[in-house]
């Protein structure tokens, strides 16, 4: 049931032409830019809210990756799905990495914001998680148990990346 629901969402989005997926990806990238562009001159946050803020990077960039999959080459058998091979993954992850680095560079110029490589780590972890789950969903033999295991492991990986960004690689204090 859970696998069918996730596949249904994917199939619905794959009704869009690839160009539509590229437009949605660009719109989401602009949304991330606008979120990053807002000054946030809050006092230094206690560790838990800062962790939650760092954790938010994973779904933001995971969704960017998800939309990029809509723009990716497709296969039709055994059912329509993005072609998630080494080449597609490399291009999508390279694009996400470049945009994550750009986003952090941009934030370094926004008053009240800071730049952190830990955020880039969380961004990429979110994107890798989406690719891993989507690749599983693209296999006919993929079952609910496998999906749940992947989702739990992805959540743990994203939380670990956010924890590293929060406590092991703290960002400099905002200007």
MDTraj code that builds the backbone (N, CA, C; nanometers):
import mdtraj as md
import numpy as np

residues = "UNK UNK UNK UNK UNK UNK UNK UNK UNK UNK UNK UNK UNK UNK UNK UNK UNK UNK UNK UNK UNK UNK UNK UNK UNK UNK UNK UNK UNK UNK UNK UNK UNK UNK UNK UNK UNK UNK UNK UNK UNK UNK UNK UNK UNK UNK UNK UNK UNK UNK UNK UNK UNK UNK UNK UNK UNK UNK UNK UNK UNK UNK UNK UNK UNK UNK UNK UNK UNK UNK UNK UNK UNK UNK UNK UNK UNK UNK UNK UNK UNK UNK UNK UNK UNK UNK UNK UNK UNK UNK UNK UNK UNK UNK UNK UNK UNK UNK UNK UNK UNK UNK UNK UNK UNK UNK UNK UNK UNK UNK UNK UNK UNK UNK UNK UNK UNK UNK UNK UNK UNK UNK UNK UNK UNK UNK UNK UNK UNK UNK UNK UNK UNK UNK UNK UNK UNK UNK UNK UNK UNK UNK UNK UNK UNK UNK UNK UNK UNK UNK UNK UNK UNK UNK UNK UNK UNK UNK UNK UNK UNK UNK UNK UNK UNK UNK UNK UNK UNK UNK UNK UNK UNK UNK UNK".split()
xyz = np.array([
    [0.0826, -0.1193, 0.0000],
    [0.0000, 0.0000, 0.0000],
    [0.0875, 0.1264, 0.0000],
    [0.1865, 0.1307, 0.0911],
    [0.2748, 0.2463, 0.1012],
    [0.3582, 0.2630, -0.0263],
    [0.4066, 0.1504, -0.0800],
    [0.4849, 0.1559, -0.2034],
    [0.3968, 0.2050, -0.3175],
    [0.2748, 0.1521, -0.3267],
    [0.1836, 0.1953, -0.4340],
    [0.1536, 0.3442, -0.4254],
    [0.1361, 0.3939, -0.3042],
    [0.1071, 0.5373, -0.2873],
    [0.2243, 0.6232, -0.3333],
    [0.3450, 0.5829, -0.2962],
    [0.4634, 0.6585, -0.3390],
    [0.4818, 0.6522, -0.4903],
    [0.4597, 0.5341, -0.5471],
    [0.4710, 0.5215, -0.6931],
    [0.3648, 0.6052, -0.7633],
    [0.2461, 0.6127, -0.7060],
    [0.1386, 0.6913, -0.7681],
    [0.1773, 0.8392, -0.7759],
    [0.2398, 0.8897, -0.6706],
    [0.2868, 1.0281, -0.6723],
    [0.3906, 1.0466, -0.7830],
    [0.4856, 0.9534, -0.7888],
    [0.5878, 0.9601, -0.8927],
    [0.5286, 0.9535, -1.0320],
    [0.4363, 0.8627, -1.0537],
    [0.3748, 0.8492, -1.1860],
    [0.2955, 0.9739, -1.2234],
    [0.2277, 1.0326, -1.1252],
    [0.1513, 1.1546, -1.1543],
    [0.2446, 1.2655, -1.2013],
    [0.3571, 1.2807, -1.1330],
    [0.4528, 1.3836, -1.1742],
    [0.5172, 1.3519, -1.3082],
    [0.5305, 1.2236, -1.3387],
    [0.5915, 1.1860, -1.4655],
    [0.4977, 1.2071, -1.5841],
    [0.3754, 1.2464, -1.5580],
    [0.2862, 1.2864, -1.6679],
    [0.3296, 1.4210, -1.7252],
    [0.4049, 1.4965, -1.6450],
    [0.4612, 1.6216, -1.6947],
    [0.5711, 1.5918, -1.7956],
    [0.5876, 1.6780, -1.8951],
    [0.7042, 1.6601, -1.9818],
    [0.8312, 1.6898, -1.9019],
    [0.9436, 1.6395, -1.9498],
    [1.0694, 1.6629, -1.8801],
    [1.0971, 1.8118, -1.8638],
    [1.0603, 1.8910, -1.9627],
    [1.0793, 2.0359, -1.9520],
    [0.9991, 2.0917, -1.8347],
    [0.8801, 2.0381, -1.8120],
    [0.8006, 2.0794, -1.6970],
    [0.8731, 2.0492, -1.5660],
    [0.9398, 1.9339, -1.5620],
    [1.0194, 1.8996, -1.4445],
    [1.1345, 1.9969, -1.4246],
    [1.1965, 2.0382, -1.5358],
    [1.3065, 2.1349, -1.5266],
    [1.2550, 2.2698, -1.4761],
    [1.1371, 2.3096, -1.5219],
    [1.0792, 2.4374, -1.4760],
    [1.0474, 2.4299, -1.3271],
    [0.9861, 2.3188, -1.2835],
    [0.9566, 2.3029, -1.1399],
    [1.0841, 2.3037, -1.0564],
    [1.1890, 2.2415, -1.1076],
    [1.3178, 2.2406, -1.0377],
    [1.3712, 2.3823, -1.0244],
    [1.3633, 2.4604, -1.1316],
    [1.4110, 2.5988, -1.1284],
    [1.3271, 2.6833, -1.0324],
    [1.1969, 2.6624, -1.0326],
    [1.1089, 2.7377, -0.9407],
    [1.1450, 2.7049, -0.7958],
    [1.1707, 2.5770, -0.7676],
    [1.2086, 2.5396, -0.6309],
    [1.3444, 2.5989, -0.5936],
    [1.4369, 2.6019, -0.6890],
    [1.5683, 2.6623, -0.6623],
    [1.5525, 2.8103, -0.6287],
    [1.4644, 2.8791, -0.6985],
    [1.4386, 3.0209, -0.6686],
    [1.3756, 3.0334, -0.5296],
    [1.2876, 2.9406, -0.4951],
    [1.2255, 2.9422, -0.3616],
    [1.3327, 2.9276, -0.2532],
    [1.4259, 2.8357, -0.2732],
    [1.5360, 2.8197, -0.1771],
    [1.6165, 2.9492, -0.1681],
    [1.6441, 3.0105, -0.2828],
    [1.7191, 3.1364, -0.2851],
    [1.6462, 3.2432, -0.2031],
    [1.5158, 3.2553, -0.2236],
    [1.4395, 3.3569, -0.1511],
    [1.4374, 3.3290, -0.0012],
    [1.4272, 3.2020, 0.0364],
    [1.4337, 3.1671, 0.1784],
    [1.5697, 3.2038, 0.2367],
    [1.6750, 3.1805, 0.1591],
    [1.8114, 3.2118, 0.2044],
    [1.8378, 3.3614, 0.2060],
    [1.7632, 3.4346, 0.1292],
    [1.7866, 3.5774, 0.1152],
    [1.7259, 3.6597, 0.2286],
    [1.6400, 3.5968, 0.3072],
    [1.5777, 3.6717, 0.4158],
    [1.6742, 3.6837, 0.5328],
    [1.6911, 3.8066, 0.5786],
    [1.7753, 3.8277, 0.6963],
    [1.7070, 3.7646, 0.8156],
    [1.7854, 3.7050, 0.8983],
    [1.7325, 3.6370, 1.0154],
    [1.8162, 3.6753, 1.1366],
    [1.8093, 3.8038, 1.1765],
    [1.8969, 3.8474, 1.2862],
    [1.8476, 3.8038, 1.4231],
    [1.8332, 3.6740, 1.4402],
    [1.7927, 3.6219, 1.5700],
    [1.9156, 3.6027, 1.6571],
    [1.8984, 3.6087, 1.7885],
    [2.0127, 3.5781, 1.8748],
    [2.0553, 3.4331, 1.8519],
    [2.1752, 3.4004, 1.8955],
    [2.2266, 3.2648, 1.8783],
    [2.1267, 3.1673, 1.9399],
    [2.0846, 3.0723, 1.8590],
    [1.9810, 2.9778, 1.9017],
    [2.0408, 2.8697, 1.9916],
    [1.9605, 2.8201, 2.0846],
    [2.0067, 2.7058, 2.1618],
    [2.0251, 2.5853, 2.0688],
    [2.0988, 2.4847, 2.1121],
    [2.1341, 2.3741, 2.0227],
    [2.0175, 2.3008, 1.9569],
    [1.9077, 2.2757, 2.0277],
    [1.8006, 2.1982, 1.9668],
    [1.7356, 2.2741, 1.8504],
    [1.6940, 2.4008, 1.8663],
    [1.6395, 2.4712, 1.7504],
    [1.7406, 2.4840, 1.6361],
    [1.8677, 2.4996, 1.6669],
    [1.9692, 2.5060, 1.5627],
    [1.9769, 2.3721, 1.4891],
    [1.9651, 2.2618, 1.5628],
    [1.9626, 2.1292, 1.4993],
    [1.8429, 2.1179, 1.4053],
    [1.7272, 2.1624, 1.4505],
    [1.6062, 2.1561, 1.3669],
    [1.6249, 2.2416, 1.2414],
    [1.6852, 2.3586, 1.2574],
    [1.7134, 2.4445, 1.1428],
    [1.8077, 2.3748, 1.0447],
    [1.9119, 2.3104, 1.0965],
    [2.0047, 2.2372, 1.0095],
    [1.9362, 2.1177, 0.9446],
    [1.8501, 2.0510, 1.0174],
    [1.7777, 1.9353, 0.9638],
    [1.6861, 1.9765, 0.8490],
    [1.6361, 2.0993, 0.8510],
    [1.5457, 2.1466, 0.7453],
    [1.6128, 2.1511, 0.6085],
    [1.7449, 2.1556, 0.6068],
    [1.8155, 2.1555, 0.4777],
    [1.7887, 2.0269, 0.3997],
    [1.7776, 1.9154, 0.4681],
    [1.7612, 1.7863, 0.4001],
    [1.6338, 1.7819, 0.3148],
    [1.5162, 1.8154, 0.3692],
    [1.3980, 1.8108, 0.2818],
    [1.3980, 1.9202, 0.1742],
    [1.4562, 2.0365, 0.2044],
    [1.4610, 2.1418, 0.1019],
    [1.5386, 2.0952, -0.0212],
    [1.6563, 2.0379, 0.0012],
    [1.7393, 1.9943, -0.1109],
    [1.7002, 1.8543, -0.1585],
    [1.6390, 1.7753, -0.0716],
    [1.5831, 1.6479, -0.1166],
    [1.4714, 1.6713, -0.2163],
    [1.3879, 1.7710, -0.1910],
    [1.2788, 1.8028, -0.2837],
    [1.3343, 1.8589, -0.4145],
    [1.4429, 1.9342, -0.4070],
    [1.5093, 1.9821, -0.5285],
    [1.5533, 1.8620, -0.6133],
    [1.6106, 1.7623, -0.5494],
    [1.6520, 1.6394, -0.6172],
    [1.5304, 1.5654, -0.6747],
    [1.4251, 1.5581, -0.5974],
    [1.3014, 1.4923, -0.6408],
    [1.2493, 1.5565, -0.7691],
    [1.2454, 1.6888, -0.7718],
    [1.1973, 1.7579, -0.8916],
    [1.2932, 1.7386, -1.0088],
    [1.4230, 1.7328, -0.9802],
    [1.5198, 1.7061, -1.0867],
    [1.4960, 1.5680, -1.1480],
    [1.4501, 1.4731, -1.0680],
    [1.4173, 1.3406, -1.1213],
    [1.3024, 1.3475, -1.2211],
    [1.2098, 1.4410, -1.2002],
    [1.1002, 1.4576, -1.2952],
    [1.1547, 1.5047, -1.4307],
    [1.2646, 1.5791, -1.4269],
    [1.3272, 1.6275, -1.5502],
    [1.4273, 1.5273, -1.6083],
    [1.4560, 1.4205, -1.5363],
    [1.5574, 1.3228, -1.5784],
    [1.5049, 1.2341, -1.6915],
    [1.5971, 1.1702, -1.7645],
    [1.5541, 1.0728, -1.8655],
    [1.4666, 0.9653, -1.8000],
    [1.3780, 0.9089, -1.8796],
    [1.2825, 0.8115, -1.8255],
    [1.2931, 0.6775, -1.8958],
    [1.2492, 0.5769, -1.8249],
    [1.2330, 0.4450, -1.8850],
    [1.0842, 0.4124, -1.8781],
    [1.0369, 0.3267, -1.9669],
    [0.8944, 0.2964, -1.9718],
    [0.8589, 0.1569, -1.9198],
    [0.9547, 0.0696, -1.9113],
    [0.9267, -0.0669, -1.8678],
    [0.9982, -0.0966, -1.7364],
    [0.9418, -0.1671, -1.6450],
    [0.8092, -0.2270, -1.6453],
    [0.6976, -0.1268, -1.6182],
    [0.7319, -0.0057, -1.5787],
    [0.6350, 0.1033, -1.5656],
    [0.7132, 0.2330, -1.5785],
    [0.6465, 0.3433, -1.6166],
    [0.7187, 0.4704, -1.6329],
    [0.7856, 0.5138, -1.5023],
    [0.9137, 0.5462, -1.5123],
    [0.9887, 0.5882, -1.3937],
    [1.1157, 0.6597, -1.4402],
    [1.1687, 0.7508, -1.3603],
    [1.2972, 0.8124, -1.3996],
    [1.4049, 0.7047, -1.4139],
    [1.4925, 0.7232, -1.5094],
    [1.6052, 0.6314, -1.5252],
    [1.7114, 0.6730, -1.4225],
    [1.7200, 0.5967, -1.3147],
    [1.8115, 0.6313, -1.2049],
    [1.9337, 0.5418, -1.2163],
    [2.0254, 0.5824, -1.3016],
    [2.1494, 0.5086, -1.3198],
    [2.2652, 0.5952, -1.2698],
    [2.3849, 0.5452, -1.2833],
    [2.5025, 0.6172, -1.2328],
    [2.5142, 0.7565, -1.2956],
    [2.4905, 0.7644, -1.4251],
    [2.5038, 0.8930, -1.4946],
    [2.4014, 0.9953, -1.4440],
    [2.2754, 0.9535, -1.4337],
    [2.1708, 1.0437, -1.3844],
    [2.2008, 1.0886, -1.2419],
    [2.2377, 0.9942, -1.1565],
    [2.2695, 1.0281, -1.0171],
    [2.3867, 1.1254, -1.0099],
    [2.4884, 1.1019, -1.0916],
    [2.6052, 1.1905, -1.0910],
    [2.5661, 1.3325, -1.1297],
    [2.4886, 1.3459, -1.2358],
    [2.4479, 1.4796, -1.2811],
    [2.3597, 1.5498, -1.1784],
    [2.2643, 1.4762, -1.1239],
    [2.1736, 1.5382, -1.0260],
    [2.2507, 1.5779, -0.9002],
    [2.3352, 1.4883, -0.8487],
    [2.4109, 1.5217, -0.7277],
    [2.5104, 1.6345, -0.7526],
    [2.5693, 1.6384, -0.8706],
    [2.6598, 1.7499, -0.9031],
    [2.5827, 1.8817, -0.9066],
    [2.4637, 1.8791, -0.9651],
    [2.3820, 2.0012, -0.9702],
    [2.3394, 2.0446, -0.8301],
    [2.2979, 1.9486, -0.7477],
    [2.2581, 1.9814, -0.6103],
    [2.3774, 2.0357, -0.5325],
    [2.4933, 1.9738, -0.5483],
    [2.6138, 2.0225, -0.4799],
    [2.6466, 2.1654, -0.5227],
    [2.6453, 2.1913, -0.6514],
    [2.6746, 2.3275, -0.6995],
    [2.5745, 2.4275, -0.6433],
    [2.4468, 2.3896, -0.6423],
    [2.3471, 2.4828, -0.5910],
    [2.3607, 2.4999, -0.4400],
    [2.3923, 2.3928, -0.3687],
    [2.4128, 2.4028, -0.2234],
    [2.5308, 2.4946, -0.1923],
    [2.6404, 2.4807, -0.2685],
    [2.7560, 2.5691, -0.2482],
    [2.7204, 2.7134, -0.2818],
    [2.6473, 2.7331, -0.3898],
    [2.6020, 2.8678, -0.4253],
    [2.5143, 2.9252, -0.3146],
    [2.4231, 2.8434, -0.2625],
    [2.3326, 2.8883, -0.1571],
    [2.4098, 2.9304, -0.0324],
    [2.5100, 2.8533, 0.0055],
    [2.5900, 2.8898, 0.1227],
    [2.6733, 3.0153, 0.0958],
    [2.7286, 3.0272, -0.0233],
    [2.8025, 3.1493, -0.0597],
    [2.7081, 3.2694, -0.0534],
    [2.5883, 3.2530, -0.1087],
    [2.4895, 3.3612, -0.1066],
    [2.4558, 3.4006, 0.0371],
    [2.4344, 3.3020, 0.1231],
    [2.4007, 3.3315, 0.2623],
    [2.5131, 3.4054, 0.3342],
    [2.6363, 3.3832, 0.2899],
    [2.7483, 3.4512, 0.3558],
    [2.7420, 3.6029, 0.3353],
    [2.6661, 3.6485, 0.2384],
    [2.6530, 3.7915, 0.2102],
    [2.5240, 3.8513, 0.2662],
    [2.4367, 3.7682, 0.3197],
    [2.3085, 3.8162, 0.3724],
    [2.3258, 3.8499, 0.5203],
    [2.2954, 3.9743, 0.5590],
    [2.3088, 4.0109, 0.7013],
    [2.2254, 3.9184, 0.7903],
    [2.2874, 3.8724, 0.8979],
    [2.2186, 3.7844, 0.9923],
    [2.2234, 3.6374, 0.9540],
    [2.2805, 3.6052, 0.8385],
    [2.2920, 3.4657, 0.7944],
    [2.4384, 3.4246, 0.7972],
    [2.4636, 3.2962, 0.7892],
    [2.6017, 3.2482, 0.7847],
    [2.6130, 3.1372, 0.6810],
    [2.7343, 3.0991, 0.6572],
    [2.7647, 2.9955, 0.5592],
    [2.8281, 2.8782, 0.6320],
    [2.7896, 2.7560, 0.5938],
    [2.8430, 2.6388, 0.6632],
    [2.8536, 2.5204, 0.5676],
    [2.9702, 2.4578, 0.5679],
    [2.9848, 2.3353, 0.4889],
    [2.9019, 2.2216, 0.5490],
    [2.8713, 2.2316, 0.6766],
    [2.7829, 2.1332, 0.7393],
    [2.6444, 2.1351, 0.6763],
    [2.5985, 2.2542, 0.6378],
    [2.4698, 2.2631, 0.5686],
    [2.4767, 2.1946, 0.4329],
    [2.5883, 2.2092, 0.3646],
    [2.6065, 2.1433, 0.2344],
    [2.6010, 1.9914, 0.2528],
    [2.6628, 1.9421, 0.3590],
    [2.6576, 1.7993, 0.3892],
    [2.5125, 1.7535, 0.4072],
    [2.4351, 1.8303, 0.4815],
    [2.2947, 1.7952, 0.5036],
    [2.2157, 1.8038, 0.3731],
    [2.2440, 1.9049, 0.2908],
    [2.1778, 1.9181, 0.1605],
    [2.2003, 1.7929, 0.0755],
    [2.3265, 1.7512, 0.0667],
    [2.3595, 1.6340, -0.0151],
    [2.3016, 1.5053, 0.0429],
    [2.2963, 1.4971, 0.1745],
    [2.2381, 1.3783, 0.2374],
    [2.0899, 1.3681, 0.2028],
    [2.0207, 1.4810, 0.2041],
    [1.8795, 1.4814, 0.1631],
    [1.8625, 1.4379, 0.0186],
    [1.9491, 1.4869, -0.0695],
    [1.9408, 1.4500, -0.2111],
    [1.9722, 1.3015, -0.2319],
    [2.0761, 1.2521, -0.1653],
    [2.1105, 1.1092, -0.1767],
    [1.9968, 1.0217, -0.1251],
    [1.9327, 1.0663, -0.0206],
    [1.8205, 0.9905, 0.0359],
    [1.7079, 0.9770, -0.0660],
    [1.6759, 1.0866, -0.1322],
    [1.5698, 1.0830, -0.2329],
    [1.6073, 0.9887, -0.3470],
    [1.7307, 0.9963, -0.3930],
    [1.7737, 0.9077, -0.5014],
    [1.7658, 0.7604, -0.4599],
    [1.8056, 0.7300, -0.3371],
    [1.8046, 0.5918, -0.2897],
    [1.6618, 0.5377, -0.2791],
    [1.5720, 0.6181, -0.2240],
    [1.4323, 0.5751, -0.2116],
    [1.3691, 0.5628, -0.3499],
    [1.3908, 0.6609, -0.4369],
    [1.3314, 0.6576, -0.5707],
    [1.3842, 0.5397, -0.6525],
    [1.5127, 0.5070, -0.6358],
    [1.5664, 0.3929, -0.7108],
    [1.5000, 0.2630, -0.6656],
    [1.4740, 0.2516, -0.5375],
    [1.4031, 0.1330, -0.4885],
    [1.2608, 0.1267, -0.5407],
    [1.1913, 0.2390, -0.5369],
    [1.0537, 0.2424, -0.5847],
    [1.0441, 0.2090, -0.7335],
    [1.1517, 0.2287, -0.8060],
    [1.1519, 0.1981, -0.9488],
    [1.1673, 0.0508, -0.9800],
    [1.1899, -0.0318, -0.8791],
    [1.2026, -0.1766, -0.9004],
    [1.0682, -0.2440, -0.8710],
    [1.0193, -0.3265, -0.9628],
    [0.8893, -0.3933, -0.9409],
    [0.8858, -0.4792, -0.8142],
    [0.9990, -0.5355, -0.7746],
    [1.0020, -0.6250, -0.6589],
    [1.0121, -0.5511, -0.5256],
    [1.0182, -0.4179, -0.5287],
    [1.0345, -0.3385, -0.4065],
    [0.9084, -0.3490, -0.3215],
    [0.9252, -0.3770, -0.1945],
    [0.8122, -0.3986, -0.1031],
    [0.8080, -0.2927, 0.0066],
    [0.6959, -0.2884, 0.0744],
    [0.6734, -0.1900, 0.1808],
    [0.7810, -0.1985, 0.2879],
    [0.8177, -0.3182, 0.3276],
    [0.9204, -0.3330, 0.4322],
    [1.0512, -0.2661, 0.3889],
    [1.0896, -0.2866, 0.2639],
    [1.2129, -0.2253, 0.2123],
    [1.2012, -0.0736, 0.2095],
    [1.0830, -0.0234, 0.1729],
    [1.0619, 0.1216, 0.1704],
    [1.0741, 0.1791, 0.3112],
    [1.0097, 0.1158, 0.4075],
    [1.0153, 0.1646, 0.5461],
    [1.1592, 0.1640, 0.5968],
    [1.2319, 0.0570, 0.5684],
    [1.3723, 0.0503, 0.6122],
    [1.4521, 0.1648, 0.5496],
    [1.4343, 0.1870, 0.4195],
    [1.5077, 0.2960, 0.3535],
    [1.4689, 0.4315, 0.4113],
    [1.3398, 0.4520, 0.4340],
    [1.2967, 0.5808, 0.4890],
    [1.3559, 0.6048, 0.6277],
    [1.3576, 0.5019, 0.7118],
    [1.4142, 0.5158, 0.8468],
    [1.5643, 0.5432, 0.8384],
    [1.6349, 0.4695, 0.7530],
    [1.7788, 0.4916, 0.7382],
    [1.8088, 0.6298, 0.6810],
    [1.7261, 0.6750, 0.5886],
    [1.7456, 0.8092, 0.5315],
    [1.7217, 0.9168, 0.6373],
    [1.6184, 0.8984, 0.7174],
    [1.5925, 0.9937, 0.8251],
    [1.7106, 0.9968, 0.9222],
    [1.7637, 0.8798, 0.9552],
    [1.8797, 0.8732, 1.0453],
    [2.0014, 0.9402, 0.9815],
    [2.0221, 0.9186, 0.8532],
    [2.1362, 0.9811, 0.7844],
    [2.1211, 1.1333, 0.7820],
    [2.0010, 1.1813, 0.7544],
    [1.9782, 1.3264, 0.7521],
    [1.9953, 1.3865, 0.8911],
    [1.9447, 1.3171, 0.9924],
    [1.9617, 1.3647, 1.1302],
    [2.1091, 1.3654, 1.1694],
    [2.1833, 1.2641, 1.1261],
    [2.3271, 1.2590, 1.1555],
    [2.4005, 1.3743, 1.0879],
    [2.3661, 1.4018, 0.9623],
    [2.4289, 1.5133, 0.8916],
    [2.3956, 1.6459, 0.9598],
    [2.2712, 1.6610, 1.0024],
    [2.2319, 1.7836, 1.0726],
    [2.3040, 1.7951, 1.2066],
    [2.3232, 1.6833, 1.2747],
    [2.3965, 1.6842, 1.4022],
    [2.5418, 1.7249, 1.3792],
    [2.6030, 1.6730, 1.2738],
    [2.7406, 1.7123, 1.2404],
    [2.7454, 1.8611, 1.2094],
    [2.6472, 1.9091, 1.1323],
    [2.6434, 2.0518, 1.0985],
    [2.6240, 2.1377, 1.2230],
    [2.5498, 2.0861, 1.3193],
    [2.5194, 2.1635, 1.4400],
    [2.6348, 2.1630, 1.5396],
    [2.6896, 2.0439, 1.5659],
    [2.7842, 2.0338, 1.6759],
    [2.9296, 2.0104, 1.6341],
    [2.9522, 1.9458, 1.5217],
    [3.0905, 1.9177, 1.4811],
    [3.1461, 2.0221, 1.3856],
    [3.0580, 2.0905, 1.3138],
    [3.1011, 2.1919, 1.2167],
    [3.0190, 2.3187, 1.2359],
    [3.0201, 2.3758, 1.3549],
    [2.9354, 2.4937, 1.3761],
    [2.9752, 2.6078, 1.2826],
    [2.8744, 2.6769, 1.2368],
    [2.8970, 2.7901, 1.1467],
    [2.9516, 2.9081, 1.2272],
    [3.0245, 2.9949, 1.1608],
    [3.0677, 3.1169, 1.2302],
    [2.9455, 3.2004, 1.2674],
    [2.9623, 3.2871, 1.3631],
    [2.8522, 3.3724, 1.4047],
    [2.8138, 3.4660, 1.2905],
    [2.6812, 3.4858, 1.2682],
    [2.6381, 3.5760, 1.1621],
    [2.6860, 3.7185, 1.1855],
    [2.7060, 3.7883, 1.0738],
    [2.7480, 3.9287, 1.0822],
    [2.6322, 4.0156, 1.1250],
])
top = md.Topology()
chain = top.add_chain()
for i, resn in enumerate(residues, 1):
    res = top.add_residue(resn, chain, resSeq=i)
    for name in ("N", "CA", "C"):
        top.add_atom(name, md.element.get_by_symbol(name[0]), res)
traj = md.Trajectory(xyz[None], top)
